[in-house]
Amino acid sequence: AIGQAERIAASMHSHSLPAAIAAARNYDFTGIERILDVGGGSGCFMVAMAQAHSELKATVMELGTMCDVAAKYIGAGGVAAQVDTKAVNMFREPWPKGYDAIFFSNIWHDWNFRTCAWLAARAYEALPRGGRIMLHEALLDDDGNGPPATAAFSMLMLLATQGQQFTFGELKALLESAGFERIKTRQTASYYS
């Protein structure tokens, strides 16, 4: 029901908005004209990016009901000319092509290594040669024991979903196995990279 989708979106939107603004300010968008946000929820990351970069075009790829909710946030953000939505089940339907970058925020931590490897392969297939994948996650230290907030959240993800937080090395290995190269990390906001 749309009411439940709106409540979930409002909660995630308020939680993610500061990180979205920071990511829009701190990521290098050189060479990116079109970006696809996979599982983009309310669209807050694409709204923030479009507000910060007037030349950027973006699509929030979500389930149909959530696309209806995201369209409201996109309109309220004043970026409807730059950001649209596309109703796609990321696990069951083909992903749209024609994007320079594919963005995921707080998506991979919901899934296990096997599913994340599959997501990496799907992104690689959907991108043109030289395209970029952008993962926005809270990273664990190399030994997996900290920082404390991220390690605690990783335990929550293990208990509540199939997922966990990852180290940079783990994400790098997953991306390389799909064919991605020149993988770097950069802190964007507090505990997000």
Disulfide bonds with the S-S distance in Angstrom:
none
